[in-house]
Amino acid sequence: METLKNQPVLYSVLNTTQCSVKPNHTIFFEFPSNSAYDEFEHLREDIFQKLKKEVNNYSINFKYQIKETQRTILLTDKDKYEKMVKENPLLEKLRNDFRLDF
């Protein structure tokens, strides 16, 4: 891990990625996002070859999954207002009665 500190992006990706050993010599990676996987993918082959050589086991398999994350959607003031009007249509009447502008 010490040599990975010289590669900060890869080090960060590996620190946020869950890794587990599965049956049949399989190492399973669960990446938190597509971008984390993409960063890892650039160096994957080199890392895997070094690992296989270091443990002297060339039958190791590697599997991965990208964890689905909830996306944050930013709403404008108008979008927020329209959402509130859907929930409570009287807001539109109130806005019209007081001649409020958006």
Biopython code that builds the backbone (N, CA, C, O; Angstrom):
import numpy as np
from Bio.PDB.StructureBuilder import StructureBuilder

atoms = [
    (1, "MET", "N", (0.827, -1.194, 0.000)),
    (1, "MET", "CA", (0.000, 0.000, 0.000)),
    (1, "MET", "C", (0.872, 1.259, 0.000)),
    (1, "MET", "O", (0.448, 2.322, -0.453)),
    (2, "GLU", "N", (2.070, 1.123, 0.504)),
    (2, "GLU", "CA", (2.964, 2.284, 0.568)),
    (2, "GLU", "C", (3.287, 2.817, -0.830)),
    (2, "GLU", "O", (3.345, 4.030, -1.035)),
    (3, "THR", "N", (3.497, 1.905, -1.796)),
    (3, "THR", "CA", (3.802, 2.370, -3.155)),
    (3, "THR", "C", (2.575, 2.983, -3.819)),
    (3, "THR", "O", (2.717, 3.783, -4.744)),
    (4, "LEU", "N", (1.383, 2.630, -3.371)),
    (4, "LEU", "CA", (0.170, 3.227, -3.925)),
    (4, "LEU", "C", (0.000, 4.681, -3.496)),
    (4, "LEU", "O", (-0.684, 5.447, -4.174)),
    (5, "LYS", "N", (0.604, 5.064, -2.395)),
    (5, "LYS", "CA", (0.505, 6.458, -1.955)),
    (5, "LYS", "C", (1.176, 7.398, -2.942)),
    (5, "LYS", "O", (0.902, 8.598, -2.948)),
    (6, "ASN", "N", (2.061, 6.851, -3.781)),
    (6, "ASN", "CA", (2.678, 7.656, -4.833)),
    (6, "ASN", "C", (1.725, 7.874, -6.001)),
    (6, "ASN", "O", (1.987, 8.702, -6.874)),
    (7, "GLN", "N", (0.627, 7.138, -6.019)),
    (7, "GLN", "CA", (-0.411, 7.274, -7.042)),
    (7, "GLN", "C", (-1.715, 7.640, -6.326)),
    (7, "GLN", "O", (-2.542, 6.762, -6.077)),
    (8, "PRO", "N", (-1.913, 8.912, -5.992)),
    (8, "PRO", "CA", (-3.024, 9.312, -5.122)),
    (8, "PRO", "C", (-4.414, 8.952, -5.642)),
    (8, "PRO", "O", (-5.301, 8.629, -4.851)),
    (9, "VAL", "N", (-4.617, 9.002, -6.952)),
    (9, "VAL", "CA", (-5.944, 8.689, -7.481)),
    (9, "VAL", "C", (-6.254, 7.213, -7.268)),
    (9, "VAL", "O", (-7.332, 6.867, -6.785)),
    (10, "LEU", "N", (-5.325, 6.352, -7.622)),
    (10, "LEU", "CA", (-5.520, 4.918, -7.437)),
    (10, "LEU", "C", (-5.652, 4.577, -5.954)),
    (10, "LEU", "O", (-6.487, 3.757, -5.572)),
    (11, "TYR", "N", (-4.843, 5.195, -5.141)),
    (11, "TYR", "CA", (-4.912, 4.974, -3.690)),
    (11, "TYR", "C", (-6.300, 5.337, -3.153)),
    (11, "TYR", "O", (-6.872, 4.603, -2.347)),
    (12, "SER", "N", (-6.828, 6.462, -3.601)),
    (12, "SER", "CA", (-8.154, 6.894, -3.161)),
    (12, "SER", "C", (-9.235, 5.930, -3.636)),
    (12, "SER", "O", (-10.141, 5.586, -2.876)),
    (13, "VAL", "N", (-9.143, 5.495, -4.888)),
    (13, "VAL", "CA", (-10.130, 4.555, -5.438)),
    (13, "VAL", "C", (-10.123, 3.255, -4.639)),
    (13, "VAL", "O", (-11.181, 2.745, -4.270)),
    (14, "LEU", "N", (-8.945, 2.724, -4.375)),
    (14, "LEU", "CA", (-8.866, 1.458, -3.643)),
    (14, "LEU", "C", (-9.330, 1.596, -2.197)),
    (14, "LEU", "O", (-9.834, 0.634, -1.619)),
    (15, "ASN", "N", (-9.169, 2.762, -1.613)),
    (15, "ASN", "CA", (-9.639, 2.963, -0.237)),
    (15, "ASN", "C", (-11.162, 3.064, -0.153)),
    (15, "ASN", "O", (-11.736, 2.806, 0.905)),
    (16, "THR", "N", (-11.818, 3.432, -1.242)),
    (16, "THR", "CA", (-13.278, 3.546, -1.229)),
    (16, "THR", "C", (-13.962, 2.335, -1.848)),
    (16, "THR", "O", (-15.191, 2.262, -1.877)),
    (17, "THR", "N", (-13.174, 1.385, -2.344)),
    (17, "THR", "CA", (-13.711, 0.194, -2.989)),
    (17, "THR", "C", (-13.731, -0.965, -2.011)),
    (17, "THR", "O", (-12.755, -1.213, -1.303)),
    (18, "GLN", "N", (-14.851, -1.674, -1.978)),
    (18, "GLN", "CA", (-14.939, -2.857, -1.125)),
    (18, "GLN", "C", (-14.395, -4.049, -1.896)),
    (18, "GLN", "O", (-14.676, -4.219, -3.083)),
    (19, "CYS", "N", (-13.625, -4.856, -1.219)),
    (19, "CYS", "CA", (-12.984, -5.996, -1.848)),
    (19, "CYS", "C", (-13.219, -7.221, -0.966)),
    (19, "CYS", "O", (-13.112, -7.144, 0.257)),
    (20, "SER", "N", (-13.542, -8.356, -1.602)),
    (20, "SER", "CA", (-13.740, -9.581, -0.835)),
    (20, "SER", "C", (-13.256, -10.776, -1.650)),
    (20, "SER", "O", (-13.184, -10.724, -2.877)),
    (21, "VAL", "N", (-12.930, -11.846, -0.942)),
    (21, "VAL", "CA", (-12.479, -13.073, -1.587)),
    (21, "VAL", "C", (-13.671, -14.011, -1.690)),
    (21, "VAL", "O", (-14.380, -14.251, -0.713)),
    (22, "LYS", "N", (-13.877, -14.533, -2.884)),
    (22, "LYS", "CA", (-14.983, -15.444, -3.163)),
    (22, "LYS", "C", (-14.419, -16.827, -3.478)),
    (22, "LYS", "O", (-13.209, -16.977, -3.641)),
    (23, "PRO", "N", (-15.279, -17.830, -3.565)),
    (23, "PRO", "CA", (-14.807, -19.176, -3.910)),
    (23, "PRO", "C", (-14.125, -19.215, -5.290)),
    (23, "PRO", "O", (-14.289, -18.301, -6.098)),
    (24, "ASN", "N", (-13.385, -20.250, -5.535)),
    (24, "ASN", "CA", (-12.692, -20.506, -6.803)),
    (24, "ASN", "C", (-11.647, -19.436, -7.128)),
    (24, "ASN", "O", (-11.515, -19.019, -8.279)),
    (25, "HIS", "N", (-10.920, -19.003, -6.129)),
    (25, "HIS", "CA", (-9.822, -18.043, -6.317)),
    (25, "HIS", "C", (-10.292, -16.748, -6.985)),
    (25, "HIS", "O", (-9.618, -16.214, -7.865)),
    (26, "THR", "N", (-11.427, -16.264, -6.565)),
    (26, "THR", "CA", (-11.979, -15.040, -7.157)),
    (26, "THR", "C", (-11.915, -13.902, -6.154)),
    (26, "THR", "O", (-12.307, -14.050, -4.997)),
    (27, "ILE", "N", (-11.418, -12.768, -6.616)),
    (27, "ILE", "CA", (-11.409, -11.547, -5.805)),
    (27, "ILE", "C", (-12.475, -10.628, -6.396)),
    (27, "ILE", "O", (-12.461, -10.322, -7.588)),
    (28, "PHE", "N", (-13.391, -10.198, -5.542)),
    (28, "PHE", "CA", (-14.540, -9.402, -5.979)),
    (28, "PHE", "C", (-14.386, -7.960, -5.504)),
    (28, "PHE", "O", (-14.174, -7.705, -4.318)),
    (29, "PHE", "N", (-14.495, -7.018, -6.446)),
    (29, "PHE", "CA", (-14.409, -5.592, -6.143)),
    (29, "PHE", "C", (-15.781, -4.962, -6.331)),
    (29, "PHE", "O", (-16.468, -5.238, -7.314)),
    (30, "GLU", "N", (-16.178, -4.117, -5.389)),
    (30, "GLU", "CA", (-17.410, -3.344, -5.535)),
    (30, "GLU", "C", (-17.031, -1.861, -5.518)),
    (30, "GLU", "O", (-16.676, -1.300, -4.482)),
    (31, "PHE", "N", (-17.119, -1.247, -6.701)),
    (31, "PHE", "CA", (-16.724, 0.148, -6.855)),
    (31, "PHE", "C", (-17.884, 1.068, -6.504)),
    (31, "PHE", "O", (-19.032, 0.759, -6.822)),
    (32, "PRO", "N", (-17.602, 2.205, -5.847)),
    (32, "PRO", "CA", (-18.674, 3.117, -5.445)),
    (32, "PRO", "C", (-19.267, 3.915, -6.607)),
    (32, "PRO", "O", (-20.360, 4.465, -6.474)),
    (33, "SER", "N", (-18.565, 3.988, -7.745)),
    (33, "SER", "CA", (-19.074, 4.778, -8.869)),
    (33, "SER", "C", (-18.382, 4.355, -10.160)),
    (33, "SER", "O", (-17.361, 3.668, -10.143)),
    (34, "ASN", "N", (-18.957, 4.776, -11.265)),
    (34, "ASN", "CA", (-18.345, 4.503, -12.571)),
    (34, "ASN", "C", (-16.977, 5.163, -12.688)),
    (34, "ASN", "O", (-16.050, 4.579, -13.250)),
    (35, "SER", "N", (-16.847, 6.374, -12.163)),
    (35, "SER", "CA", (-15.563, 7.067, -12.276)),
    (35, "SER", "C", (-14.470, 6.344, -11.486)),
    (35, "SER", "O", (-13.318, 6.304, -11.918)),
    (36, "ALA", "N", (-14.825, 5.774, -10.336)),
    (36, "ALA", "CA", (-13.839, 5.013, -9.562)),
    (36, "ALA", "C", (-13.401, 3.786, -10.350)),
    (36, "ALA", "O", (-12.216, 3.456, -10.385)),
    (37, "TYR", "N", (-14.356, 3.111, -10.983)),
    (37, "TYR", "CA", (-14.008, 1.953, -11.802)),
    (37, "TYR", "C", (-13.118, 2.362, -12.975)),
    (37, "TYR", "O", (-12.136, 1.683, -13.274)),
    (38, "ASP", "N", (-13.453, 3.458, -13.635)),
    (38, "ASP", "CA", (-12.672, 3.925, -14.781)),
    (38, "ASP", "C", (-11.219, 4.207, -14.385)),
    (38, "ASP", "O", (-10.296, 3.855, -15.120)),
    (39, "GLU", "N", (-11.018, 4.836, -13.238)),
    (39, "GLU", "CA", (-9.660, 5.121, -12.766)),
    (39, "GLU", "C", (-8.899, 3.827, -12.499)),
    (39, "GLU", "O", (-7.721, 3.702, -12.835)),
    (40, "PHE", "N", (-9.591, 2.866, -11.890)),
    (40, "PHE", "CA", (-8.963, 1.581, -11.590)),
    (40, "PHE", "C", (-8.659, 0.817, -12.871)),
    (40, "PHE", "O", (-7.622, 0.159, -12.960)),
    (41, "GLU", "N", (-9.522, 0.888, -13.843)),
    (41, "GLU", "CA", (-9.392, 0.147, -15.096)),
    (41, "GLU", "C", (-8.099, 0.485, -15.836)),
    (41, "GLU", "O", (-7.516, -0.381, -16.489)),
    (42, "HIS", "N", (-7.651, 1.730, -15.738)),
    (42, "HIS", "CA", (-6.425, 2.137, -16.429)),
    (42, "HIS", "C", (-5.207, 1.327, -15.963)),
    (42, "HIS", "O", (-4.299, 1.062, -16.750)),
    (43, "LEU", "N", (-5.191, 0.944, -14.702)),
    (43, "LEU", "CA", (-4.025, 0.267, -14.143)),
    (43, "LEU", "C", (-4.307, -1.182, -13.743)),
    (43, "LEU", "O", (-3.450, -1.854, -13.170)),
    (44, "ARG", "N", (-5.494, -1.647, -14.045)),
    (44, "ARG", "CA", (-5.947, -2.967, -13.593)),
    (44, "ARG", "C", (-5.000, -4.096, -13.996)),
    (44, "ARG", "O", (-4.576, -4.875, -13.142)),
    (45, "GLU", "N", (-4.672, -4.193, -15.239)),
    (45, "GLU", "CA", (-3.874, -5.325, -15.729)),
    (45, "GLU", "C", (-2.514, -5.393, -15.049)),
    (45, "GLU", "O", (-2.066, -6.469, -14.653)),
    (46, "ASP", "N", (-1.866, -4.258, -14.914)),
    (46, "ASP", "CA", (-0.557, -4.217, -14.267)),
    (46, "ASP", "C", (-0.653, -4.672, -12.810)),
    (46, "ASP", "O", (0.179, -5.446, -12.338)),
    (47, "ILE", "N", (-1.669, -4.185, -12.108)),
    (47, "ILE", "CA", (-1.854, -4.545, -10.693)),
    (47, "ILE", "C", (-2.125, -6.035, -10.552)),
    (47, "ILE", "O", (-1.543, -6.693, -9.690)),
    (48, "PHE", "N", (-3.010, -6.576, -11.399)),
    (48, "PHE", "CA", (-3.373, -7.980, -11.293)),
    (48, "PHE", "C", (-2.184, -8.896, -11.604)),
    (48, "PHE", "O", (-1.994, -9.919, -10.947)),
    (49, "GLN", "N", (-1.400, -8.528, -12.591)),
    (49, "GLN", "CA", (-0.227, -9.353, -12.930)),
    (49, "GLN", "C", (0.781, -9.353, -11.781)),
    (49, "GLN", "O", (1.350, -10.393, -11.450)),
    (50, "LYS", "N", (1.001, -8.191, -11.178)),
    (50, "LYS", "CA", (1.931, -8.114, -10.049)),
    (50, "LYS", "C", (1.418, -8.935, -8.868)),
    (50, "LYS", "O", (2.198, -9.617, -8.203)),
    (51, "LEU", "N", (0.119, -8.872, -8.603)),
    (51, "LEU", "CA", (-0.465, -9.622, -7.496)),
    (51, "LEU", "C", (-0.338, -11.123, -7.737)),
    (51, "LEU", "O", (0.060, -11.863, -6.838)),
    (52, "LYS", "N", (-0.671, -11.574, -8.936)),
    (52, "LYS", "CA", (-0.570, -13.003, -9.259)),
    (52, "LYS", "C", (0.876, -13.500, -9.089)),
    (52, "LYS", "O", (1.110, -14.589, -8.566)),
    (53, "LYS", "N", (1.818, -12.698, -9.530)),
    (53, "LYS", "CA", (3.218, -13.074, -9.412)),
    (53, "LYS", "C", (3.656, -13.091, -7.942)),
    (53, "LYS", "O", (4.362, -14.003, -7.508)),
    (54, "GLU", "N", (3.228, -12.068, -7.176)),
    (54, "GLU", "CA", (3.624, -11.944, -5.771)),
    (54, "GLU", "C", (3.129, -13.129, -4.938)),
    (54, "GLU", "O", (3.855, -13.627, -4.079)),
    (55, "VAL", "N", (1.903, -13.581, -5.187)),
    (55, "VAL", "CA", (1.346, -14.702, -4.410)),
    (55, "VAL", "C", (1.577, -16.042, -5.116)),
    (55, "VAL", "O", (1.195, -17.097, -4.610)),
    (56, "ASN", "N", (2.204, -15.982, -6.285)),
    (56, "ASN", "CA", (2.511, -17.169, -7.077)),
    (56, "ASN", "C", (1.254, -18.009, -7.337)),
    (56, "ASN", "O", (1.243, -19.227, -7.158)),
    (57, "ASN", "N", (0.217, -17.322, -7.757)),
    (57, "ASN", "CA", (-1.042, -17.991, -8.088)),
    (57, "ASN", "C", (-1.622, -17.314, -9.319)),
    (57, "ASN", "O", (-2.169, -16.214, -9.240)),
    (58, "TYR", "N", (-1.495, -17.985, -10.454)),
    (58, "TYR", "CA", (-1.953, -17.396, -11.714)),
    (58, "TYR", "C", (-3.384, -17.803, -12.066)),
    (58, "TYR", "O", (-3.867, -17.487, -13.153)),
    (59, "SER", "N", (-4.055, -18.492, -11.166)),
    (59, "SER", "CA", (-5.443, -18.875, -11.422)),
    (59, "SER", "C", (-6.437, -17.940, -10.718)),
    (59, "SER", "O", (-7.632, -18.228, -10.670)),
    (60, "ILE", "N", (-5.948, -16.841, -10.183)),
    (60, "ILE", "CA", (-6.822, -15.874, -9.522)),
    (60, "ILE", "C", (-7.705, -15.201, -10.575)),
    (60, "ILE", "O", (-7.233, -14.783, -11.632)),
    (61, "ASN", "N", (-8.989, -15.110, -10.258)),
    (61, "ASN", "CA", (-9.950, -14.407, -11.114)),
    (61, "ASN", "C", (-10.367, -13.129, -10.424)),
    (61, "ASN", "O", (-10.345, -13.031, -9.197)),
    (62, "PHE", "N", (-10.747, -12.152, -11.223)),
    (62, "PHE", "CA", (-11.189, -10.874, -10.681)),
    (62, "PHE", "C", (-12.563, -10.552, -11.244)),
    (62, "PHE", "O", (-12.780, -10.602, -12.454)),
    (63, "LYS", "N", (-13.474, -10.226, -10.364)),
    (63, "LYS", "CA", (-14.828, -9.819, -10.757)),
    (63, "LYS", "C", (-15.084, -8.454, -10.135)),
    (63, "LYS", "O", (-14.460, -8.083, -9.140)),
    (64, "TYR", "N", (-16.011, -7.711, -10.734)),
    (64, "TYR", "CA", (-16.332, -6.399, -10.180)),
    (64, "TYR", "C", (-17.801, -6.081, -10.366)),
    (64, "TYR", "O", (-18.495, -6.679, -11.189)),
    (65, "GLN", "N", (-18.247, -5.135, -9.589)),
    (65, "GLN", "CA", (-19.601, -4.599, -9.679)),
    (65, "GLN", "C", (-19.517, -3.118, -9.341)),
    (65, "GLN", "O", (-18.726, -2.708, -8.491)),
    (66, "ILE", "N", (-20.333, -2.325, -10.009)),
    (66, "ILE", "CA", (-20.391, -0.899, -9.699)),
    (66, "ILE", "C", (-21.661, -0.664, -8.892)),
    (66, "ILE", "O", (-22.770, -0.923, -9.358)),
    (67, "LYS", "N", (-21.477, -0.171, -7.680)),
    (67, "LYS", "CA", (-22.598, 0.055, -6.772)),
    (67, "LYS", "C", (-23.438, 1.207, -7.292)),
    (67, "LYS", "O", (-22.916, 2.268, -7.633)),
    (68, "GLU", "N", (-24.722, 0.992, -7.350)),
    (68, "GLU", "CA", (-25.632, 2.061, -7.764)),
    (68, "GLU", "C", (-25.738, 3.074, -6.628)),
    (68, "GLU", "O", (-25.960, 2.714, -5.472)),
    (69, "THR", "N", (-25.577, 4.317, -6.975)),
    (69, "THR", "CA", (-25.679, 5.365, -5.967)),
    (69, "THR", "C", (-26.849, 6.269, -6.290)),
    (69, "THR", "O", (-27.258, 6.396, -7.444)),
    (70, "GLN", "N", (-27.367, 6.879, -5.279)),
    (70, "GLN", "CA", (-28.472, 7.804, -5.459)),
    (70, "GLN", "C", (-27.921, 9.134, -5.959)),
    (70, "GLN", "O", (-26.972, 9.677, -5.393)),
    (71, "ARG", "N", (-28.511, 9.640, -7.003)),
    (71, "ARG", "CA", (-28.037, 10.894, -7.577)),
    (71, "ARG", "C", (-28.775, 12.068, -6.961)),
    (71, "ARG", "O", (-29.970, 11.997, -6.673)),
    (72, "THR", "N", (-28.047, 13.133, -6.769)),
    (72, "THR", "CA", (-28.626, 14.356, -6.243)),
    (72, "THR", "C", (-29.023, 15.243, -7.416)),
    (72, "THR", "O", (-28.214, 15.535, -8.297)),
    (73, "ILE", "N", (-30.274, 15.660, -7.408)),
    (73, "ILE", "CA", (-30.769, 16.525, -8.468)),
    (73, "ILE", "C", (-30.988, 17.909, -7.879)),
    (73, "ILE", "O", (-31.684, 18.067, -6.876)),
    (74, "LEU", "N", (-30.393, 18.899, -8.507)),
    (74, "LEU", "CA", (-30.541, 20.272, -8.042)),
    (74, "LEU", "C", (-31.749, 20.896, -8.737)),
    (74, "LEU", "O", (-31.873, 20.848, -9.961)),
    (75, "LEU", "N", (-32.619, 21.469, -7.949)),
    (75, "LEU", "CA", (-33.825, 22.093, -8.485)),
    (75, "LEU", "C", (-33.705, 23.611, -8.420)),
    (75, "LEU", "O", (-33.165, 24.168, -7.463)),
    (76, "THR", "N", (-34.215, 24.262, -9.448)),
    (76, "THR", "CA", (-34.268, 25.719, -9.430)),
    (76, "THR", "C", (-35.430, 26.142, -8.532)),
    (76, "THR", "O", (-36.246, 25.314, -8.126)),
    (77, "ASP", "N", (-35.496, 27.436, -8.230)),
    (77, "ASP", "CA", (-36.607, 27.934, -7.417)),
    (77, "ASP", "C", (-37.947, 27.669, -8.105)),
    (77, "ASP", "O", (-38.934, 27.321, -7.457)),
    (78, "LYS", "N", (-37.963, 27.839, -9.412)),
    (78, "LYS", "CA", (-39.196, 27.602, -10.166)),
    (78, "LYS", "C", (-39.600, 26.131, -10.093)),
    (78, "LYS", "O", (-40.781, 25.824, -9.934)),
    (79, "ASP", "N", (-38.637, 25.223, -10.207)),
    (79, "ASP", "CA", (-38.922, 23.793, -10.099)),
    (79, "ASP", "C", (-39.479, 23.451, -8.720)),
    (79, "ASP", "O", (-40.425, 22.673, -8.598)),
    (80, "LYS", "N", (-38.883, 24.041, -7.685)),
    (80, "LYS", "CA", (-39.359, 23.808, -6.321)),
    (80, "LYS", "C", (-40.794, 24.304, -6.167)),
    (80, "LYS", "O", (-41.635, 23.642, -5.559)),
    (81, "TYR", "N", (-41.055, 25.481, -6.728)),
    (81, "TYR", "CA", (-42.398, 26.049, -6.632)),
    (81, "TYR", "C", (-43.412, 25.153, -7.350)),
    (81, "TYR", "O", (-44.486, 24.876, -6.815)),
    (82, "GLU", "N", (-43.075, 24.706, -8.546)),
    (82, "GLU", "CA", (-43.996, 23.853, -9.306)),
    (82, "GLU", "C", (-44.272, 22.545, -8.578)),
    (82, "GLU", "O", (-45.392, 22.035, -8.613)),
    (83, "LYS", "N", (-43.265, 22.009, -7.928)),
    (83, "LYS", "CA", (-43.452, 20.785, -7.139)),
    (83, "LYS", "C", (-44.391, 21.047, -5.958)),
    (83, "LYS", "O", (-45.250, 20.224, -5.641)),
    (84, "MET", "N", (-44.214, 22.205, -5.313)),
    (84, "MET", "CA", (-45.077, 22.554, -4.183)),
    (84, "MET", "C", (-46.519, 22.790, -4.649)),
    (84, "MET", "O", (-47.461, 22.446, -3.935)),
    (85, "VAL", "N", (-46.696, 23.371, -5.838)),
    (85, "VAL", "CA", (-48.038, 23.617, -6.369)),
    (85, "VAL", "C", (-48.730, 22.295, -6.674)),
    (85, "VAL", "O", (-49.941, 22.172, -6.490)),
    (86, "LYS", "N", (-47.983, 21.318, -7.133)),
    (86, "LYS", "CA", (-48.574, 19.994, -7.385)),
    (86, "LYS", "C", (-49.103, 19.388, -6.093)),
    (86, "LYS", "O", (-50.151, 18.742, -6.082)),
    (87, "GLU", "N", (-48.367, 19.603, -5.003)),
    (87, "GLU", "CA", (-48.793, 19.075, -3.712)),
    (87, "GLU", "C", (-49.909, 19.906, -3.089)),
    (87, "GLU", "O", (-50.756, 19.380, -2.367)),
    (88, "ASN", "N", (-49.904, 21.209, -3.374)),
    (88, "ASN", "CA", (-50.908, 22.094, -2.795)),
    (88, "ASN", "C", (-51.286, 23.165, -3.828)),
    (88, "ASN", "O", (-50.653, 24.220, -3.878)),
    (89, "PRO", "N", (-52.312, 22.905, -4.652)),
    (89, "PRO", "CA", (-52.699, 23.824, -5.720)),
    (89, "PRO", "C", (-53.127, 25.218, -5.234)),
    (89, "PRO", "O", (-53.132, 26.162, -6.024)),
    (90, "LEU", "N", (-53.480, 25.360, -3.968)),
    (90, "LEU", "CA", (-53.891, 26.671, -3.457)),
    (90, "LEU", "C", (-52.737, 27.672, -3.446)),
    (90, "LEU", "O", (-52.969, 28.879, -3.370)),
    (91, "LEU", "N", (-51.527, 27.197, -3.521)),
    (91, "LEU", "CA", (-50.382, 28.115, -3.594)),
    (91, "LEU", "C", (-50.454, 28.983, -4.849)),
    (91, "LEU", "O", (-50.091, 30.158, -4.814)),
    (92, "GLU", "N", (-50.910, 28.421, -5.927)),
    (92, "GLU", "CA", (-51.027, 29.185, -7.172)),
    (92, "GLU", "C", (-52.065, 30.288, -7.016)),
    (92, "GLU", "O", (-51.863, 31.406, -7.490)),
    (93, "LYS", "N", (-53.171, 29.977, -6.353)),
    (93, "LYS", "CA", (-54.202, 30.992, -6.106)),
    (93, "LYS", "C", (-53.643, 32.100, -5.216)),
    (93, "LYS", "O", (-53.878, 33.281, -5.470)),
    (94, "LEU", "N", (-52.919, 31.726, -4.192)),
    (94, "LEU", "CA", (-52.308, 32.698, -3.288)),
    (94, "LEU", "C", (-51.328, 33.604, -4.042)),
    (94, "LEU", "O", (-51.307, 34.815, -3.823)),
    (95, "ARG", "N", (-50.531, 33.024, -4.917)),
    (95, "ARG", "CA", (-49.576, 33.804, -5.704)),
    (95, "ARG", "C", (-50.313, 34.788, -6.603)),
    (95, "ARG", "O", (-49.889, 35.936, -6.737)),
    (96, "ASN", "N", (-51.399, 34.360, -7.215)),
    (96, "ASN", "CA", (-52.188, 35.232, -8.101)),
    (96, "ASN", "C", (-52.907, 36.321, -7.303)),
    (96, "ASN", "O", (-52.933, 37.478, -7.723)),
    (97, "ASP", "N", (-53.481, 35.967, -6.172)),
    (97, "ASP", "CA", (-54.210, 36.942, -5.356)),
    (97, "ASP", "C", (-53.311, 38.081, -4.874)),
    (97, "ASP", "O", (-53.730, 39.237, -4.824)),
    (98, "PHE", "N", (-52.105, 37.747, -4.529)),
    (98, "PHE", "CA", (-51.184, 38.778, -4.031)),
    (98, "PHE", "C", (-50.277, 39.333, -5.145)),
    (98, "PHE", "O", (-49.379, 40.135, -4.889)),
    (99, "ARG", "N", (-50.527, 38.898, -6.357)),
    (99, "ARG", "CA", (-49.762, 39.341, -7.532)),
    (99, "ARG", "C", (-48.261, 39.189, -7.313)),
    (99, "ARG", "O", (-47.473, 40.105, -7.549)),
    (100, "LEU", "N", (-47.911, 38.026, -6.863)),
    (100, "LEU", "CA", (-46.492, 37.711, -6.638)),
    (100, "LEU", "C", (-45.890, 37.249, -7.960)),
    (100, "LEU", "O", (-46.517, 36.525, -8.734)),
    (101, "ASP", "N", (-44.688, 37.676, -8.189)),
    (101, "ASP", "CA", (-44.011, 37.311, -9.418)),
    (101, "ASP", "C", (-42.929, 36.284, -9.089)),
    (101, "ASP", "O", (-42.378, 36.258, -7.989)),
    (102, "PHE", "N", (-42.660, 35.483, -10.033)),
    (102, "PHE", "CA", (-41.631, 34.476, -9.828)),
    (102, "PHE", "C", (-40.352, 34.939, -10.418)),
    (102, "PHE", "O", (-39.349, 34.229, -10.352)),
]
sb = StructureBuilder()
sb.init_structure("model")
sb.init_model(0)
sb.init_chain("A")
sb.init_seg("    ")
for serial, (resi, resn, name, xyz) in enumerate(atoms, 1):
    if name == "N":
        sb.init_residue(resn, " ", resi, " ")
    sb.init_atom(name, np.array(xyz, "f"), 0.0, 1.0, " ", f" {name:<3s}", serial, name[0])
structure = sb.get_structure()
